[in-house]
Amino acid sequence: MGLYPVVAALAALALAASPAHGGSSAGVTNVYYDVPKTFSAIEIHDLDGVLHKMSEYDGKILAFPSRQFRRQEFDSNEQIKRFVARYNVTFPLFEVIDVNGPGTHPIFLYCKWHSDELWNDGVLGDISWNFGKFLLDRNNGVYKYYTPRTPAISLEEDIWKLLNEDEKGHFRDENGVIGDV
């Protein structure tokens, strides 16, 4: 796939008002989010609460807005930043990207390729709606994709499994075979 390292793509996307990603994703559990302007205060609160609980482990939640779902996202990054600022969000928020189709951002190609849920014999499935979530381990192995209907708070048990290294994500080679790094 040629998508390594993921960190280079992250550095190029950070919005100025968001907390810094902090360099390397090695040693970090990441949750990649596709976040719409219509997400509720409850979801924001849950995301920030999960982030606070895992902060001593250097866990990260990374939010990626997309306009691919009935164009529900704001038209500019400045509008997104102003909207999210009302909630005192502490997780990094990135520029608007495509998460499906020919313009899919490399981060989401990477996550889809390595997930069991969106990979089917070399064909990558689509994220069905806003708030699709990927959970990655400390080595950027994809642990799981969670549908938009899965509330952020329900990922907490799996996040702790990865942070405590009781579980790990996986990688798929260019032939689609899952293996260790």
Summary of the structure (lengths in Angstrom):
residues: 181
radius of gyration: 15.2
end to end distance: 14.6
largest distance: 45.3
contacts: 533
relative contact order: 0.19
helix: 30%
strand: 18%
